[in-house]
Amino acid sequence: MERIENPIEAIDKKDKQIRFHLLDALRGIMIIGVVINHFLVDLETVGFDINVLSNPFVEFILNFGRFMFVFLAGITCNLSRNNLK
């Protein structure tokens, strides 16, 4: 196995595109966060009284996650070769 000099950047040998694995991992974490957020909102909508979303710390985390999701989407769109694809 070939050693990668920069762990954030790696070359995908299949299609010779540069992949930013850290960005991919952060996007994946943000997507999981969105799924959990939607699940919790749906639980509260159908009547479960879990009171998680009213916690100020959870609100901060959700707002930060929303910002990071859009921010990372913008960065990866800018790094993309074909933005209309």
URQUI-V528582 format. One record per residue. N is the residue number from 1. PSI is psi in degrees with one decimal (NA if undefined). BURIAL is I if it has 9 or more other ideal C-beta (glycine too) atoms within 8 Angstrom, else O. D_LAST is the distance of its C-alpha to the last C-alpha in Angstrom with 2 decimals. Layout:
BEGIN
n=N psi=PSI burial=BURIAL d_last=D_LAST
n=N psi=PSI burial=BURIAL d_last=D_LAST
END
This chain:
BEGIN
n=1 psi=134.9 burial=O d_last=32.55
n=2 psi=136.7 burial=O d_last=31.44
n=3 psi=134.6 burial=O d_last=31.99
n=4 psi=129.1 burial=O d_last=29.18
n=5 psi=-47.4 burial=O d_last=30.52
n=6 psi=113.6 burial=O d_last=28.27
n=7 psi=-19.6 burial=O d_last=27.60
n=8 psi=-33.2 burial=O d_last=24.74
n=9 psi=136.4 burial=I d_last=22.79
n=10 psi=147.9 burial=I d_last=22.57
n=11 psi=125.6 burial=O d_last=21.15
n=12 psi=114.8 burial=I d_last=19.48
n=13 psi=-24.9 burial=O d_last=21.51
n=14 psi=-49.4 burial=O d_last=19.37
n=15 psi=10.0 burial=O d_last=16.43
n=16 psi=30.2 burial=O d_last=18.07
n=17 psi=147.0 burial=O d_last=15.61
n=18 psi=127.5 burial=O d_last=17.43
n=19 psi=138.3 burial=I d_last=17.26
n=20 psi=94.4 burial=I d_last=18.94
n=21 psi=-30.6 burial=I d_last=20.70
n=22 psi=-42.6 burial=O d_last=22.44
n=23 psi=-41.3 burial=I d_last=19.31
n=24 psi=-42.7 burial=I d_last=18.11
n=25 psi=-43.5 burial=O d_last=21.63
n=26 psi=-40.4 burial=I d_last=21.89
n=27 psi=-40.2 burial=I d_last=18.71
n=28 psi=-41.9 burial=O d_last=20.22
n=29 psi=-41.8 burial=O d_last=23.51
n=30 psi=-37.4 burial=I d_last=22.13
n=31 psi=-41.4 burial=I d_last=20.45
n=32 psi=-39.7 burial=O d_last=23.85
n=33 psi=-39.5 burial=I d_last=25.53
n=34 psi=-42.1 burial=I d_last=23.56
n=35 psi=-44.3 burial=O d_last=24.54
n=36 psi=-42.7 burial=O d_last=28.14
n=37 psi=-47.3 burial=I d_last=28.24
n=38 psi=-36.6 burial=O d_last=27.16
n=39 psi=-44.9 burial=O d_last=29.69
n=40 psi=-40.7 burial=I d_last=32.44
n=41 psi=-40.8 burial=I d_last=31.78
n=42 psi=-39.4 burial=O d_last=31.92
n=43 psi=-43.4 burial=I d_last=35.17
n=44 psi=-32.3 burial=I d_last=36.69
n=45 psi=-38.7 burial=O d_last=35.61
n=46 psi=-2.0 burial=O d_last=37.44
n=47 psi=-4.7 burial=O d_last=40.54
n=48 psi=130.1 burial=O d_last=40.61
n=49 psi=84.1 burial=O d_last=42.24
n=50 psi=-19.7 burial=O d_last=40.67
n=51 psi=30.9 burial=O d_last=40.72
n=52 psi=-39.7 burial=O d_last=38.14
n=53 psi=-13.2 burial=I d_last=35.81
n=54 psi=-5.6 burial=O d_last=38.76
n=55 psi=128.6 burial=O d_last=39.53
n=56 psi=-36.8 burial=O d_last=38.88
n=57 psi=-42.5 burial=O d_last=37.63
n=58 psi=-39.3 burial=I d_last=35.12
n=59 psi=-42.1 burial=I d_last=34.02
n=60 psi=-45.7 burial=O d_last=33.50
n=61 psi=-42.6 burial=O d_last=31.47
n=62 psi=-42.5 burial=I d_last=29.27
n=63 psi=-40.9 burial=O d_last=28.77
n=64 psi=-40.7 burial=O d_last=28.05
n=65 psi=-40.1 burial=I d_last=25.54
n=66 psi=-46.7 burial=O d_last=23.74
n=67 psi=-47.6 burial=O d_last=23.69
n=68 psi=-36.8 burial=I d_last=22.53
n=69 psi=-48.4 burial=I d_last=19.68
n=70 psi=-40.9 burial=O d_last=18.28
n=71 psi=-47.2 burial=O d_last=19.30
n=72 psi=-34.7 burial=I d_last=17.63
n=73 psi=-40.3 burial=I d_last=14.32
n=74 psi=-41.6 burial=O d_last=14.69
n=75 psi=-47.4 burial=I d_last=15.77
n=76 psi=-30.1 burial=I d_last=13.03
n=77 psi=-39.3 burial=O d_last=10.38
n=78 psi=-34.1 burial=O d_last=12.70
n=79 psi=-13.4 burial=O d_last=13.02
n=80 psi=148.2 burial=O d_last=9.42
n=81 psi=-35.9 burial=O d_last=9.06
n=82 psi=97.4 burial=O d_last=5.63
n=83 psi=-15.7 burial=O d_last=5.57
n=84 psi=-2.0 burial=O d_last=3.79
n=85 psi=NA burial=O d_last=0.00
END
